Amino acid sequence: MDKKATIFEPYPFTVGERILRRRKGKLEDWDVIGISDDEVTVKCPFHGMELTWKRNQFWYGGDSD
C-alpha cells in the first residue's frame, strides 16, 4: 500500500503542563491539573474554569511510513 496513514494516539500529558488548544480558529490556554488513563483535567488560568476531556480526542504522532 502506497498511501500514508495519520496515526492517532493519546498525547502523554503531564500535570503542570500548559497547553494551547485551537478551537474554532481561536487558541484556548489551559493548565493540566489531573490525568487518568481515560481523561485529562484542565483549568483555565484566567477564569478558573475546569474541564475534563477524554484523552482519545487528541492527535499525537505523525504519518506512518
C-alpha positions as CSV (number, residue, x, y, z in Angstrom):
1,M,0.0,0.0,0.0
2,D,1.5,3.4,-1.1
3,K,-0.7,5.7,1.0
4,K,0.4,7.1,4.3
5,A,-1.9,7.0,7.3
6,T,-2.1,9.5,10.0
7,I,-1.6,8.0,13.5
8,F,-3.8,9.0,16.4
9,E,-2.9,8.1,19.9
10,P,-3.4,9.8,23.3
11,Y,-1.0,12.6,24.0
12,P,1.3,12.0,27.0
13,F,0.1,14.9,29.2
14,T,1.9,15.8,32.4
15,V,0.4,17.6,35.4
16,G,1.6,21.2,35.4
17,E,1.9,21.4,31.7
18,R,0.4,24.4,30.0
19,I,-1.3,23.7,26.7
20,L,-2.9,25.8,23.9
21,R,-5.8,24.2,22.1
22,R,-7.0,25.6,18.8
23,R,-10.8,25.6,18.7
24,K,-13.0,27.4,16.1
25,G,-10.0,29.5,15.0
26,K,-9.1,30.7,18.5
27,L,-6.4,29.5,20.9
28,E,-7.5,28.4,24.4
29,D,-5.0,28.5,27.2
30,W,-5.2,25.6,29.8
31,D,-3.1,24.1,32.7
32,V,-3.2,20.4,33.1
33,I,-4.2,19.6,36.7
34,G,-5.1,15.9,36.6
35,I,-4.6,12.8,34.4
36,S,-6.1,9.4,34.3
37,D,-5.9,6.6,31.7
38,D,-9.1,7.9,30.0
39,E,-9.3,11.6,30.8
40,V,-7.3,14.8,31.3
41,T,-8.5,17.6,33.6
42,V,-7.5,21.1,32.7
43,K,-8.1,24.5,34.3
44,C,-8.2,27.9,32.6
45,P,-5.5,30.1,34.3
46,F,-7.6,33.2,33.6
47,H,-11.1,32.3,34.6
48,G,-10.5,29.3,36.8
49,M,-12.9,27.1,34.8
50,E,-12.1,23.4,35.0
51,L,-13.0,20.9,32.2
52,T,-12.4,17.1,31.8
53,W,-11.6,15.9,28.3
54,K,-11.5,12.3,27.0
55,R,-7.9,11.5,26.1
56,N,-8.8,9.8,22.8
57,Q,-9.6,13.2,21.3
58,F,-6.0,14.2,20.8
59,W,-3.7,13.7,17.9
60,Y,-0.1,12.8,18.7
61,G,2.4,11.5,16.3
62,G,2.7,11.6,12.6
63,D,2.3,9.7,9.4
64,S,3.1,6.1,9.1
65,D,5.8,5.1,6.7
